[in-house]
């Protein structure tokens, strides 16, 4: 399992990281919804 996690981390790093698309609080506050409902709306 450790090797798998290290391998996945290396692949993500080599790909430039995880994109922040849809995970930026400032964008949610500005009204952007990225075709998904707001996860903090309850």
N, CA, C and O atoms as a DFTB+ gen file, in Angstrom:
168 C
 N C O
     1  1       0.825      -1.189       0.000
     2  2       0.000       0.000       0.000
     3  2       0.874       1.259       0.000
     4  3       0.560       2.228      -0.691
     5  1       1.938       1.249       0.750
     6  2       2.815       2.416       0.797
     7  2       3.382       2.721      -0.576
     8  3       3.421       3.879      -0.993
     9  1       3.824       1.682      -1.287
    10  2       4.372       1.895      -2.628
    11  2       3.313       2.497      -3.529
    12  3       3.614       3.401      -4.308
    13  1       2.074       2.017      -3.443
    14  2       0.994       2.548      -4.276
    15  2       0.753       4.029      -3.993
    16  3       0.576       4.816      -4.923
    17  1       0.745       4.410      -2.729
    18  2       0.525       5.812      -2.373
    19  2       1.676       6.694      -2.851
    20  3       1.458       7.807      -3.332
    21  1       2.895       6.193      -2.717
    22  2       4.045       6.968      -3.184
    23  2       4.029       7.095      -4.705
    24  3       4.370       8.146      -5.248
    25  1       3.634       6.026      -5.389
    26  2       3.556       6.056      -6.846
    27  2       2.480       7.042      -7.306
    28  3       2.697       7.805      -8.247
    29  1       1.326       7.027      -6.648
    30  2       0.254       7.956      -6.989
    31  2       0.688       9.399      -6.739
    32  3       0.421      10.282      -7.554
    33  1       1.356       9.636      -5.613
    34  2       1.833      10.987      -5.313
    35  2       2.818      11.460      -6.372
    36  3       2.795      12.627      -6.763
    37  1       3.673      10.574      -6.835
    38  2       4.640      10.940      -7.879
    39  2       3.930      11.269      -9.184
    40  3       4.297      12.229      -9.861
    41  1       2.915      10.483      -9.546
    42  2       2.166      10.745     -10.774
    43  2       1.450      12.085     -10.703
    44  3       1.436      12.833     -11.680
    45  1       0.855      12.395      -9.554
    46  2       0.159      13.672      -9.386
    47  2       1.162      14.821      -9.462
    48  3       0.891      15.838     -10.100
    49  1       2.308      14.668      -8.821
    50  2       3.329      15.714      -8.866
    51  2       3.834      15.927     -10.288
    52  3       3.990      17.066     -10.728
    53  1       4.087      14.842     -11.005
    54  2       4.572      14.950     -12.377
    55  2       3.539      15.583     -13.304
    56  3       3.895      16.206     -14.305
    57  1       2.259      15.422     -12.970
    58  2       1.189      15.988     -13.787
    59  2       0.915      17.448     -13.436
    60  3       0.075      18.090     -14.067
    61  1       1.612      17.973     -12.441
    62  2       1.425      19.377     -12.079
    63  2       0.491      19.591     -10.906
    64  3       0.097      20.725     -10.632
    65  1       0.133      18.536     -10.216
    66  2      -0.718      18.651      -9.046
    67  2      -2.183      18.449      -9.372
    68  3      -2.547      18.159     -10.512
    69  1      -3.004      18.602      -8.376
    70  2      -4.446      18.451      -8.529
    71  2      -5.018      19.815      -8.894
    72  3      -4.777      20.787      -8.179
    73  1      -5.769      19.911      -9.991
    74  2      -6.304      21.206     -10.379
    75  2      -7.309      21.726      -9.346
    76  3      -8.049      20.950      -8.743
    77  1      -7.324      23.009      -9.156
    78  2      -8.202      23.630      -8.165
    79  2      -9.577      23.958      -8.739
    80  3     -10.391      24.584      -8.059
    81  1      -9.851      23.550      -9.969
    82  2     -11.122      23.864     -10.616
    83  2     -12.284      23.409      -9.735
    84  3     -12.415      22.223      -9.433
    85  1     -13.114      24.344      -9.332
    86  2     -14.276      24.023      -8.515
    87  2     -14.000      23.991      -7.029
    88  3     -14.933      23.848      -6.240
    89  1     -12.747      24.120      -6.619
    90  2     -12.397      24.050      -5.203
    91  2     -11.850      25.363      -4.666
    92  3     -11.152      25.381      -3.652
    93  1     -12.162      26.449      -5.333
    94  2     -11.669      27.750      -4.895
    95  2     -12.798      28.503      -4.204
    96  3     -13.801      28.851      -4.828
    97  1     -12.624      28.745      -2.927
    98  2     -13.666      29.402      -2.133
    99  2     -14.032      30.768      -2.702
   100  3     -15.206      31.138      -2.711
   101  1     -13.051      31.513      -3.174
   102  2     -13.327      32.849      -3.713
   103  2     -14.239      32.771      -4.935
   104  3     -15.058      33.665      -5.149
   105  1     -14.110      31.716      -5.737
   106  2     -14.969      31.544      -6.915
   107  2     -16.399      31.233      -6.488
   108  3     -17.348      31.749      -7.079
   109  1     -16.562      30.388      -5.461
   110  2     -17.907      30.081      -4.954
   111  2     -18.566      31.355      -4.423
   112  3     -19.739      31.617      -4.691
   113  1     -17.800      32.141      -3.670
   114  2     -18.341      33.372      -3.101
   115  2     -18.707      34.373      -4.190
   116  3     -19.613      35.185      -4.004
   117  1     -18.012      34.322      -5.328
   118  2     -18.300      35.228      -6.440
   119  2     -19.516      34.777      -7.254
   120  3     -19.987      35.509      -8.125
   121  1     -20.027      33.562      -6.968
   122  2     -21.218      33.094      -7.663
   123  2     -20.978      32.032      -8.718
   124  3     -21.935      31.554      -9.327
   125  1     -19.730      31.648      -8.954
   126  2     -19.444      30.593      -9.929
   127  2     -19.870      29.252      -9.347
   128  3     -19.627      28.982      -8.171
   129  1     -20.501      28.413     -10.158
   130  2     -21.003      27.137      -9.650
   131  2     -20.407      25.912     -10.337
   132  3     -20.599      24.802      -9.842
   133  1     -19.705      26.056     -11.434
   134  2     -19.002      24.956     -12.093
   135  2     -19.908      23.761     -12.380
   136  3     -19.459      22.616     -12.334
   137  1     -21.173      24.023     -12.674
   138  2     -22.148      22.982     -13.019
   139  2     -22.442      22.000     -11.892
   140  3     -22.926      20.898     -12.149
   141  1     -22.161      22.379     -10.655
   142  2     -22.453      21.523      -9.509
   143  2     -23.111      22.376      -8.431
   144  3     -22.839      23.573      -8.342
   145  1     -23.969      21.781      -7.615
   146  2     -24.557      22.553      -6.518
   147  2     -23.495      22.887      -5.474
   148  3     -22.495      22.182      -5.338
   149  1     -23.727      23.959      -4.753
   150  2     -22.805      24.369      -3.705
   151  2     -22.806      23.316      -2.584
   152  3     -23.855      23.056      -1.994
   153  1     -21.647      22.706      -2.281
   154  2     -21.614      21.658      -1.263
   155  2     -21.846      22.183       0.145
   156  3     -22.142      21.400       1.048
   157  1     -21.719      23.501       0.357
   158  2     -21.921      24.049       1.677
   159  2     -23.356      24.526       1.889
   160  3     -23.698      25.014       2.966
   161  1     -24.188      24.389       0.871
   162  2     -25.584      24.776       1.033
   163  2     -26.337      23.625       1.667
   164  3     -26.359      22.521       1.123
   165  1     -26.939      23.864       2.784
   166  2     -27.682      22.798       3.476
   167  2     -29.067      23.285       3.779
   168  3     -29.867      22.550       4.359
